[in-house]
Amino acid sequence: MAKANKPGNNSKPKVKIGFFNLLLILAGADLILLLAPNVGILNSLFYIGDLISWPALIAGSALLVFGFRELYRKR
């Protein structure tokens, strides 16, 4: 019968999630969901012009990219 491996032999390095990066991802997703042109939640309730909607969409996308860049860090 085969022996069970010890937990110390197969341990993977622990991963740490960056709190600031997580906040960047949440802020970017909120900007996109609220102010996306023609489909955002606030755009469906109120008229928000393209002068605000498109830069908010671009800024939200940039925040998502920067947030996901180094979200996971090895300990």
Phi, psi and omega in degrees: 000141182284146178275147177284141177288146177285147181297333181290335182283326185254020184285137177266156177294139181289147182249136179246134180263130179286124183293318180296320179294323177295321177293324176297319180295316180295319179294318179296319179293322178295317178300317181292315182292326183276320191244015179298136183298130175069348181229355181290158183295315179288329178290335177281335180268317184234162174273117175239122186293167179293338180295335178259322187293312183292316175297327177293322177294318179293317179294320178296319178295320178295320178296322177296317180296313180292328179289319181281346185302309180229052182290316182260132179234143177277146178277000000 
